[in-house]
């Protein structure tokens, strides 16, 4: 019988979320990456940096991939977080 994975499993698998309550999590960062590349979203990289360019955002992830290991949708979480980190480092 096929195992059913529930929503939120990535959050419960995230060691960073357990250590840092304010960490927004990989799925939220994945969603930010989607908006960041959307030409209809007029926010600048500097504005995104104010939102996620800190230890509760993109720099809070330790890249342990617990979230990706259990993701039922197989989202490209690590590559999106890496993309956002490169963008945020370019702002500074």
N, C-alpha and C positions, 0 to 999 in steps of 0.2 A: 504494500500500500504506500502511495506517495505521501511524503510528509508535507503538511501545510504550514507555511511560515506566516506569521501574523505581522500586521503593520506595527512599526515601532521597534522591530527586532534590532535594527541598526543602532538605535539609541541605546538600547539595553546592552548591546555588544561593545559599545564605545567605552573604553577605559577612561578617556578624557572626560566624557560626560559624567562619569562616576566621581572623578577627581575634582572637576571644576563645574559646579552647578550652572554657571553662566554660559558655558560653552554651547554654541548654537547647534552644533552637530553637522555631520557630513551631508545629510540630505538637504538641509537649509543652505549649505554652501553650494551644493550642486544646483539648487534653484537660483541662487544669486548668479552663478556662472551663466546660466541660461539667459537671465535678464541682462547681464553685462554685455553679451554679444548681440543682443536684440537691437537692431537699428532704430526701433521705435522707442526704446527706453533712452531718454535724453540725459540720464545721470552720467556724470563724468567719473573717471577712474578715481579722482580725488574724493568725490562723494562716496563712492563705494569703499574707499579706504577708511573713511570715518565710520562706516557701518561695520565692516568686517576685518579691517586691518589691525587687529589686536589679538590678545591671547584668548579671548572668548570667541574669536572668529577664526580666520584662516591660519593664523600663526599658533593657535592652540592645539591644532591636530598634530599628534606625534607620528602619524602615518603607520600605525600598527595594523591597519586594515581589518580590524574586527568587524567594522560595519560592512565592508565589502564582502567579507566571508559569508555573511548571513543575509545579504540583500536579496530579497525574492525577485526583484526586477533586474538584477545584475546591472545596476547603474554604474557608470564609469566614475565612481566617486574619487578615486585617487588621482586620476588625470585631471579632473575638474578642479580639485583642491590645488594641485601643482600649477595649473593654469592661473588660478587666482593669486597664488603666492607670487608668481612671476610678475603679474600685473601690479600687485601692491608694492613689491620691492622697487619697481620702476618709478613709482610715485615719490619715493623718499630720496 
